[in-house]
Amino acid sequence: MSLDRAVMMFAGLMVLVSVALTHWVHPAWIWLTVFVGVNLMQASVTGFCPAAMAFRRLGVRPGQAFR
């Protein structure tokens, strides 16, 4: 799995987890979804992604977007 796919999978997982937490725990968990969305937008503009940095340290091979 490339770094790009790992970041997209992690973002999707975080969105699904936050929706579940919003539904079953407390509506304020929707802010996690907002954070993930904003982080995805800023990463697409700046190329800086903390999740990509963490996955790179774990040894995931680089993809096209995060070099």
Backbone as XML, in Angstrom:
<?xml version="1.0"?>
<chain id="A" units="angstrom">
  <residue number="1" name="MET">
    <atom name="N" x="0.852" y="-1.173" z="0.000"/>
    <atom name="CA" x="0.000" y="0.000" z="0.000"/>
    <atom name="C" x="0.895" y="1.232" z="0.000"/>
  </residue>
  <residue number="2" name="SER">
    <atom name="N" x="0.567" y="2.192" z="-0.834"/>
    <atom name="CA" x="1.353" y="3.418" z="-0.892"/>
    <atom name="C" x="0.912" y="4.389" z="0.197"/>
  </residue>
  <residue number="3" name="LEU">
    <atom name="N" x="1.737" y="5.380" z="0.421"/>
    <atom name="CA" x="1.466" y="6.398" z="1.432"/>
    <atom name="C" x="0.170" y="7.149" z="1.135"/>
  </residue>
  <residue number="4" name="ASP">
    <atom name="N" x="-0.071" y="7.439" z="-0.125"/>
    <atom name="CA" x="-1.286" y="8.158" z="-0.514"/>
    <atom name="C" x="-2.542" y="7.375" z="-0.132"/>
  </residue>
  <residue number="5" name="ARG">
    <atom name="N" x="-2.522" y="6.091" z="-0.442"/>
    <atom name="CA" x="-3.684" y="5.255" z="-0.124"/>
    <atom name="C" x="-3.853" y="5.089" z="1.377"/>
  </residue>
  <residue number="6" name="ALA">
    <atom name="N" x="-2.742" y="4.994" z="2.103"/>
    <atom name="CA" x="-2.819" y="4.861" z="3.559"/>
    <atom name="C" x="-3.426" y="6.102" z="4.184"/>
  </residue>
  <residue number="7" name="VAL">
    <atom name="N" x="-3.047" y="7.279" z="3.697"/>
    <atom name="CA" x="-3.601" y="8.527" z="4.224"/>
    <atom name="C" x="-5.088" y="8.621" z="3.910"/>
  </residue>
  <residue number="8" name="MET">
    <atom name="N" x="-5.483" y="8.280" z="2.687"/>
    <atom name="CA" x="-6.905" y="8.332" z="2.333"/>
    <atom name="C" x="-7.715" y="7.318" z="3.142"/>
  </residue>
  <residue number="9" name="MET">
    <atom name="N" x="-7.151" y="6.127" z="3.363"/>
    <atom name="CA" x="-7.859" y="5.124" z="4.151"/>
    <atom name="C" x="-8.008" y="5.577" z="5.602"/>
  </residue>
  <residue number="10" name="PHE">
    <atom name="N" x="-6.958" y="6.158" z="6.160"/>
    <atom name="CA" x="-7.006" y="6.655" z="7.533"/>
    <atom name="C" x="-8.032" y="7.782" z="7.661"/>
  </residue>
  <residue number="11" name="ALA">
    <atom name="N" x="-8.059" y="8.701" z="6.699"/>
    <atom name="CA" x="-9.026" y="9.808" z="6.734"/>
    <atom name="C" x="-10.451" y="9.263" z="6.648"/>
  </residue>
  <residue number="12" name="GLY">
    <atom name="N" x="-10.681" y="8.312" z="5.770"/>
    <atom name="CA" x="-12.007" y="7.714" z="5.658"/>
    <atom name="C" x="-12.424" y="7.001" z="6.926"/>
  </residue>
  <residue number="13" name="LEU">
    <atom name="N" x="-11.482" y="6.285" z="7.543"/>
    <atom name="CA" x="-11.767" y="5.605" z="8.805"/>
    <atom name="C" x="-12.118" y="6.611" z="9.895"/>
  </residue>
  <residue number="14" name="MET">
    <atom name="N" x="-11.379" y="7.713" z="9.960"/>
    <atom name="CA" x="-11.656" y="8.733" z="10.976"/>
    <atom name="C" x="-13.034" y="9.368" z="10.771"/>
  </residue>
  <residue number="15" name="VAL">
    <atom name="N" x="-13.422" y="9.578" z="9.525"/>
    <atom name="CA" x="-14.752" y="10.131" z="9.247"/>
    <atom name="C" x="-15.832" y="9.154" z="9.695"/>
  </residue>
  <residue number="16" name="LEU">
    <atom name="N" x="-15.673" y="7.882" z="9.364"/>
    <atom name="CA" x="-16.670" y="6.890" z="9.765"/>
    <atom name="C" x="-16.739" y="6.737" z="11.279"/>
  </residue>
  <residue number="17" name="VAL">
    <atom name="N" x="-15.594" y="6.753" z="11.949"/>
    <atom name="CA" x="-15.576" y="6.658" z="13.418"/>
    <atom name="C" x="-16.256" y="7.874" z="14.031"/>
  </residue>
  <residue number="18" name="SER">
    <atom name="N" x="-15.971" y="9.063" z="13.497"/>
    <atom name="CA" x="-16.576" y="10.264" z="14.074"/>
    <atom name="C" x="-18.081" y="10.312" z="13.837"/>
  </residue>
  <residue number="19" name="VAL">
    <atom name="N" x="-18.545" y="9.802" z="12.698"/>
    <atom name="CA" x="-19.988" y="9.749" z="12.452"/>
    <atom name="C" x="-20.646" y="8.780" z="13.435"/>
  </residue>
  <residue number="20" name="ALA">
    <atom name="N" x="-20.012" y="7.632" z="13.672"/>
    <atom name="CA" x="-20.551" y="6.677" z="14.638"/>
    <atom name="C" x="-20.566" y="7.283" z="16.044"/>
  </residue>
  <residue number="21" name="LEU">
    <atom name="N" x="-19.486" y="7.940" z="16.432"/>
    <atom name="CA" x="-19.437" y="8.576" z="17.750"/>
    <atom name="C" x="-20.473" y="9.689" z="17.869"/>
  </residue>
  <residue number="22" name="THR">
    <atom name="N" x="-20.679" y="10.428" z="16.789"/>
    <atom name="CA" x="-21.695" y="11.484" z="16.798"/>
    <atom name="C" x="-23.083" y="10.888" z="16.991"/>
  </residue>
  <residue number="23" name="HIS">
    <atom name="N" x="-23.342" y="9.796" z="16.345"/>
    <atom name="CA" x="-24.660" y="9.163" z="16.421"/>
    <atom name="C" x="-24.910" y="8.515" z="17.778"/>
  </residue>
  <residue number="24" name="TRP">
    <atom name="N" x="-23.921" y="7.759" z="18.277"/>
    <atom name="CA" x="-24.158" y="6.956" z="19.469"/>
    <atom name="C" x="-23.622" y="7.551" z="20.770"/>
  </residue>
  <residue number="25" name="VAL">
    <atom name="N" x="-22.732" y="8.533" z="20.726"/>
    <atom name="CA" x="-22.148" y="9.048" z="21.965"/>
    <atom name="C" x="-22.598" y="10.479" z="22.238"/>
  </residue>
  <residue number="26" name="HIS">
    <atom name="N" x="-22.177" y="11.422" z="21.372"/>
    <atom name="CA" x="-22.502" y="12.829" z="21.608"/>
    <atom name="C" x="-22.369" y="13.596" z="20.295"/>
  </residue>
  <residue number="27" name="PRO">
    <atom name="N" x="-23.272" y="14.518" z="20.006"/>
    <atom name="CA" x="-23.223" y="15.271" z="18.749"/>
    <atom name="C" x="-21.955" y="16.104" z="18.551"/>
  </residue>
  <residue number="28" name="ALA">
    <atom name="N" x="-21.242" y="16.422" z="19.622"/>
    <atom name="CA" x="-20.031" y="17.241" z="19.491"/>
    <atom name="C" x="-18.908" y="16.501" z="18.754"/>
  </residue>
  <residue number="29" name="TRP">
    <atom name="N" x="-19.017" y="15.174" z="18.607"/>
    <atom name="CA" x="-18.000" y="14.422" z="17.869"/>
    <atom name="C" x="-17.968" y="14.790" z="16.394"/>
  </residue>
  <residue number="30" name="ILE">
    <atom name="N" x="-18.968" y="15.513" z="15.925"/>
    <atom name="CA" x="-18.978" y="15.944" z="14.524"/>
    <atom name="C" x="-17.772" y="16.833" z="14.220"/>
  </residue>
  <residue number="31" name="TRP">
    <atom name="N" x="-17.214" y="17.454" z="15.262"/>
    <atom name="CA" x="-16.037" y="18.311" z="15.073"/>
    <atom name="C" x="-14.813" y="17.519" z="14.626"/>
  </residue>
  <residue number="32" name="LEU">
    <atom name="N" x="-14.762" y="16.241" z="14.943"/>
    <atom name="CA" x="-13.682" y="15.403" z="14.429"/>
    <atom name="C" x="-13.793" y="15.283" z="12.916"/>
  </residue>
  <residue number="33" name="THR">
    <atom name="N" x="-15.004" y="15.145" z="12.407"/>
    <atom name="CA" x="-15.217" y="15.108" z="10.959"/>
    <atom name="C" x="-14.792" y="16.422" z="10.318"/>
  </residue>
  <residue number="34" name="VAL">
    <atom name="N" x="-15.133" y="17.529" z="10.951"/>
    <atom name="CA" x="-14.735" y="18.845" z="10.451"/>
    <atom name="C" x="-13.215" y="18.956" z="10.419"/>
  </residue>
  <residue number="35" name="PHE">
    <atom name="N" x="-12.541" y="18.515" z="11.483"/>
    <atom name="CA" x="-11.086" y="18.572" z="11.542"/>
    <atom name="C" x="-10.455" y="17.747" z="10.423"/>
  </residue>
  <residue number="36" name="VAL">
    <atom name="N" x="-10.967" y="16.557" z="10.197"/>
    <atom name="CA" x="-10.424" y="15.700" z="9.142"/>
    <atom name="C" x="-10.607" y="16.364" z="7.777"/>
  </residue>
  <residue number="37" name="GLY">
    <atom name="N" x="-11.773" y="16.930" z="7.531"/>
    <atom name="CA" x="-12.026" y="17.596" z="6.254"/>
    <atom name="C" x="-11.127" y="18.796" z="6.032"/>
  </residue>
  <residue number="38" name="VAL">
    <atom name="N" x="-10.961" y="19.610" z="7.052"/>
    <atom name="CA" x="-10.084" y="20.784" z="6.936"/>
    <atom name="C" x="-8.642" y="20.346" z="6.721"/>
  </residue>
  <residue number="39" name="ASN">
    <atom name="N" x="-8.225" y="19.303" z="7.433"/>
    <atom name="CA" x="-6.864" y="18.806" z="7.271"/>
    <atom name="C" x="-6.637" y="18.268" z="5.861"/>
  </residue>
  <residue number="40" name="LEU">
    <atom name="N" x="-7.626" y="17.587" z="5.289"/>
    <atom name="CA" x="-7.506" y="17.107" z="3.911"/>
    <atom name="C" x="-7.386" y="18.263" z="2.922"/>
  </residue>
  <residue number="41" name="MET">
    <atom name="N" x="-8.163" y="19.310" z="3.150"/>
    <atom name="CA" x="-8.092" y="20.469" z="2.248"/>
    <atom name="C" x="-6.741" y="21.168" z="2.347"/>
  </residue>
  <residue number="42" name="GLN">
    <atom name="N" x="-6.243" y="21.397" z="3.567"/>
    <atom name="CA" x="-4.967" y="22.085" z="3.691"/>
    <atom name="C" x="-3.826" y="21.218" z="3.171"/>
  </residue>
  <residue number="43" name="ALA">
    <atom name="N" x="-3.918" y="19.894" z="3.310"/>
    <atom name="CA" x="-2.875" y="19.015" z="2.783"/>
    <atom name="C" x="-2.857" y="19.044" z="1.257"/>
  </residue>
  <residue number="44" name="SER">
    <atom name="N" x="-4.012" y="19.177" z="0.645"/>
    <atom name="CA" x="-4.049" y="19.234" z="-0.816"/>
    <atom name="C" x="-3.452" y="20.526" z="-1.352"/>
  </residue>
  <residue number="45" name="VAL">
    <atom name="N" x="-3.528" y="21.590" z="-0.563"/>
    <atom name="CA" x="-2.986" y="22.880" z="-0.995"/>
    <atom name="C" x="-1.502" y="23.009" z="-0.658"/>
  </residue>
  <residue number="46" name="THR">
    <atom name="N" x="-1.129" y="22.624" z="0.573"/>
    <atom name="CA" x="0.237" y="22.845" z="1.034"/>
    <atom name="C" x="1.155" y="21.645" z="0.859"/>
  </residue>
  <residue number="47" name="GLY">
    <atom name="N" x="0.593" y="20.447" z="0.792"/>
    <atom name="CA" x="1.407" y="19.245" z="0.727"/>
    <atom name="C" x="1.885" y="18.764" z="2.083"/>
  </residue>
  <residue number="48" name="PHE">
    <atom name="N" x="1.543" y="19.472" z="3.157"/>
    <atom name="CA" x="1.927" y="19.096" z="4.519"/>
    <atom name="C" x="0.806" y="18.289" z="5.149"/>
  </residue>
  <residue number="49" name="CYS">
    <atom name="N" x="1.116" y="17.063" z="5.554"/>
    <atom name="CA" x="0.112" y="16.198" z="6.161"/>
    <atom name="C" x="0.732" y="15.440" z="7.324"/>
  </residue>
  <residue number="50" name="PRO">
    <atom name="N" x="0.285" y="15.710" z="8.554"/>
    <atom name="CA" x="0.840" y="15.008" z="9.706"/>
    <atom name="C" x="0.651" y="13.491" z="9.632"/>
  </residue>
  <residue number="51" name="ALA">
    <atom name="N" x="-0.469" y="13.036" z="9.097"/>
    <atom name="CA" x="-0.689" y="11.593" z="8.971"/>
    <atom name="C" x="0.319" y="10.979" z="8.005"/>
  </residue>
  <residue number="52" name="ALA">
    <atom name="N" x="0.629" y="11.674" z="6.916"/>
    <atom name="CA" x="1.615" y="11.170" z="5.959"/>
    <atom name="C" x="2.991" y="11.075" z="6.613"/>
  </residue>
  <residue number="53" name="MET">
    <atom name="N" x="3.321" y="12.035" z="7.457"/>
    <atom name="CA" x="4.603" y="11.997" z="8.164"/>
    <atom name="C" x="4.660" y="10.790" z="9.098"/>
  </residue>
  <residue number="54" name="ALA">
    <atom name="N" x="3.558" y="10.519" z="9.803"/>
    <atom name="CA" x="3.517" y="9.379" z="10.724"/>
    <atom name="C" x="3.617" y="8.055" z="9.961"/>
  </residue>
  <residue number="55" name="PHE">
    <atom name="N" x="2.876" y="7.930" z="8.866"/>
    <atom name="CA" x="2.933" y="6.695" z="8.084"/>
    <atom name="C" x="4.316" y="6.493" z="7.466"/>
  </residue>
  <residue number="56" name="ARG">
    <atom name="N" x="4.959" y="7.592" z="7.051"/>
    <atom name="CA" x="6.296" y="7.491" z="6.479"/>
    <atom name="C" x="7.269" y="6.949" z="7.525"/>
  </residue>
  <residue number="57" name="ARG">
    <atom name="N" x="7.140" y="7.414" z="8.767"/>
    <atom name="CA" x="8.003" y="6.912" z="9.846"/>
    <atom name="C" x="7.740" y="5.435" z="10.139"/>
  </residue>
  <residue number="58" name="LEU">
    <atom name="N" x="6.521" y="4.978" z="9.869"/>
    <atom name="CA" x="6.185" y="3.568" z="10.077"/>
    <atom name="C" x="6.666" y="2.681" z="8.929"/>
  </residue>
  <residue number="59" name="GLY">
    <atom name="N" x="7.218" y="3.308" z="7.887"/>
    <atom name="CA" x="7.787" y="2.533" z="6.802"/>
    <atom name="C" x="6.914" y="2.339" z="5.586"/>
  </residue>
  <residue number="60" name="VAL">
    <atom name="N" x="5.811" y="3.063" z="5.481"/>
    <atom name="CA" x="4.951" y="2.952" z="4.297"/>
    <atom name="C" x="5.659" y="3.633" z="3.136"/>
  </residue>
  <residue number="61" name="ARG">
    <atom name="N" x="5.691" y="2.948" z="1.999"/>
    <atom name="CA" x="6.411" y="3.509" z="0.846"/>
    <atom name="C" x="5.708" y="4.723" z="0.288"/>
  </residue>
  <residue number="62" name="PRO">
    <atom name="N" x="6.477" y="5.712" z="-0.178"/>
    <atom name="CA" x="5.875" y="6.946" z="-0.696"/>
    <atom name="C" x="5.066" y="6.713" z="-1.967"/>
  </residue>
  <residue number="63" name="GLY">
    <atom name="N" x="4.063" y="7.566" z="-2.136"/>
    <atom name="CA" x="3.254" y="7.549" z="-3.353"/>
    <atom name="C" x="3.571" y="8.787" z="-4.178"/>
  </residue>
  <residue number="64" name="GLN">
    <atom name="N" x="2.614" y="9.221" z="-4.969"/>
    <atom name="CA" x="2.819" y="10.379" z="-5.830"/>
    <atom name="C" x="2.606" y="11.708" z="-5.115"/>
  </residue>
  <residue number="65" name="ALA">
    <atom name="N" x="1.656" y="11.761" z="-4.200"/>
    <atom name="CA" x="1.273" y="13.047" z="-3.599"/>
    <atom name="C" x="2.213" y="13.499" z="-2.501"/>
  </residue>
  <residue number="66" name="PHE">
    <atom name="N" x="2.630" y="12.605" z="-1.626"/>
    <atom name="CA" x="3.416" y="13.000" z="-0.455"/>
    <atom name="C" x="4.840" y="12.494" z="-0.590"/>
  </residue>
  <residue number="67" name="ARG">
    <atom name="N" x="5.708" y="13.298" z="-1.185"/>
    <atom name="CA" x="7.108" y="12.923" z="-1.359"/>
    <atom name="C" x="7.976" y="13.760" z="-0.474"/>
  </residue>
</chain>
